[in-house]
Amino acid sequence: MKKQPLALLLLLSFAACNTPPVEDVEVVDENEVIENQETENLYSQTVDFLDTAEALSAVEIVENNRDKYQDPENAKLMLHMWKTGTFKGADYEGQSLVLVQESCDGPCGPAFFRYAVDEATDTWTLLSNYSTSAEAWLGGPMDAQDGSVNIPELEVPATLAGYDNDSVALLDAFSRLNANQFPENQEVISSMDGLTRLNVFEDPAFPMYFTAGGCLYGVSPDGVMARYTVLPNLFMATDKEGNFDSSVLENTEFNFTGKDGKSEEKTFSLTAGGCGLAWSCIDTYEPTDDEMANLEEVGTLDGRSVYQPININPREGLSIDYNNYDLEQRVYNAFDNYLMAKAYDLGEDPLEYKETSVETVQDFLALSSVFFIKMDNGSVTLTYESKYAPAAECGKPVIYLYPEKNTLVRVKVGIEEFTKTIPDYGTEGWTVLARASGLLTNIADKLNYPYLFWEGTSSETMDAGTTWTLAKEDVSTKLPKALLAMGLNEKESRDFMEFWQPKLEAVTDPYIEFSFVGKEVMDQIAPLTILPAPDQVLRLFMFYRGTTTVGLAMPTYKHEARHGFTAVEWGGILY
């Protein structure tokens, strides 16, 4: 494979692309705009949606037109098109409903666009209110736009009705595709990212529903999946447009009443599960019967029952078992956050702060600073007193640090230009207090992070090395095994798959070609300096692309067992 310029996780700024020059702009009164929006004459349009077999036979009609709209000089533009239905009546009688997926280079989610296509005249009308956004369109067909058509079957409500005590709030109306709708994605959908079909769900807004990782997915008739989060009603709020207001998850004031009847005001937060480019679903866990039986009610938050474990096993040192991140491990993770926050509150040196010199985990639970809330779907979610909640996870690639004891660590990445860092990189890099559990406290803002995130660009080139392929339907099961064999642990592998699997699923070819480069290559492109120096550093960087041919089989990977102070980093890019 030839060498490629490396653009490390370069995010596309959709709204900034193709912006017209600012000139001859008419200033319109804001009240007039609002009035016009309220009186806009929407008209309804119905569609006969194709079933899977019909959609497969119709796909060539669209694919044969793709090249004329795709700019061959724009390598970042990748279009995939499917005919999914035929309009009946109104303005688009007999025209085709076409779904377009636009992928991008790097860890940005795909964009989706719907068109009314007059095949006789080759006229493409963008249905902007049923597309990711008109501003996001980087190229491709658009002879006209229509923002006034109403297609009831494609409506995506801001909330769903499905549970008595829990809310279902929209996070992303264009999350992904239903694999069974399209010829390139014929694997069983239940194997995708752990998706499980919900055979019964109260709200009729979508013909199909799935769950995965605390998320709920509604599937439109043409295969677009909208992502929702299920959360306690206590934390549900909407903004003035009726959209879910995620800010209530971070600092919400409740009246906590204990079993003794005493009440006090406290501020609590929920945590999101995993991470990505957008806010993630609420972190939930499905406890075993024994774990559920071990939970006892200890009080209420604004009248809703909250629970804590009756018995909890001691652990060795300050380690968290992310290979088995169960109910008990979640409690200890909360305890670690508390220990770190308390050290700063008391003005103590966190490097000298020992668990044995403070409260036990049972004493920590007695502080009423962390509770489990039982959800209607059979899961539980953990809520923290806000001052002890961890900073939100929100990006890739990431650097994990695992010292053997509390250690002050300085980290620098030798990249030409950063496009984003979390926490803020500053002028001299990151300085963090790292714990054996992997928890990092950033010295600058005194917030806790599960890892360090950076993205940037480099003009250096690298050889992606030997490539190998997997059938697309095997990626969800075989790639995690490869990651474990290369040295990632279970949590790191889950983080990796959670972020990259939706992008891998968006590949329309039947096979995906992979290549992984390691520390030696990455040190040349983006040198990583960590002081004190770790005993072991693992750096993995993935290249991938779709292909129609079978290549070499996945190699057998072996890794060195972890020892001492370990640092781990992973990332990836489409090549």
Sequence and secondary structure as in RCSB ss.txt:
>XXXX:A:sequence
MKKQPLALLLLLSFAACNTPPVEDVEVVDENEVIENQETENLYSQTVDFLDTAEALSAVEIVENNRDKYQDPENA
KLMLHMWKTGTFKGADYEGQSLVLVQESCDGPCGPAFFRYAVDEATDTWTLLSNYSTSAEAWLGGPMDAQDGSVN
IPELEVPATLAGYDNDSVALLDAFSRLNANQFPENQEVISSMDGLTRLNVFEDPAFPMYFTAGGCLYGVSPDGVM
ARYTVLPNLFMATDKEGNFDSSVLENTEFNFTGKDGKSEEKTFSLTAGGCGLAWSCIDTYEPTDDEMANLEEVGT
LDGRSVYQPININPREGLSIDYNNYDLEQRVYNAFDNYLMAKAYDLGEDPLEYKETSVETVQDFLALSSVFFIKM
DNGSVTLTYESKYAPAAECGKPVIYLYPEKNTLVRVKVGIEEFTKTIPDYGTEGWTVLARASGLLTNIADKLNYP
YLFWEGTSSETMDAGTTWTLAKEDVSTKLPKALLAMGLNEKESRDFMEFWQPKLEAVTDPYIEFSFVGKEVMDQI
APLTILPAPDQVLRLFMFYRGTTTVGLAMPTYKHEARHGFTAVEWGGILY
>XXXX:A:secstr
   EE  TT    GGGTT     S     HHHHHHHHHT   EE EEEE  HHHHHHHHHHHHTTSTTTS TT T
T EEEEEEEEEEESGGGTT EEEEEEEE SSS   EEEEEEEETTTTEEEEEGGGSS STT  SS  SEEE  EE
 GGG   SEE   SSEEEEEEEEEEEE GGGSTT  S GGGSTT EEES  S TTSSEEEEETTEEEEE TTSEE
EEEEEEEGGG  B TTS B GGGGTSEEEEEEETTS EEEEEEEE BSS  SS   B  B   HHHHHTEEEEEE
ETTEEEEEES     STT   GGG  HHHHHHHHHHHHHHHHHHHTT  GGG  GGGS  HHHHHHTT EEEEE 
TTS EEEEEEGGG       SSEEEEE SS EEEEEEE  SEEEEEES  TTT EEEEE TTS EEETTT  EES
SEEEEEE   EE     EEEEGGGHHHHHHHHHHHHT  HHHHHHHHHHHHHHHHT  SSEEEEEEE HHHHHHH
S EEEES  SEEEEEEEEEEEESS              SSEEEEEEEEE 
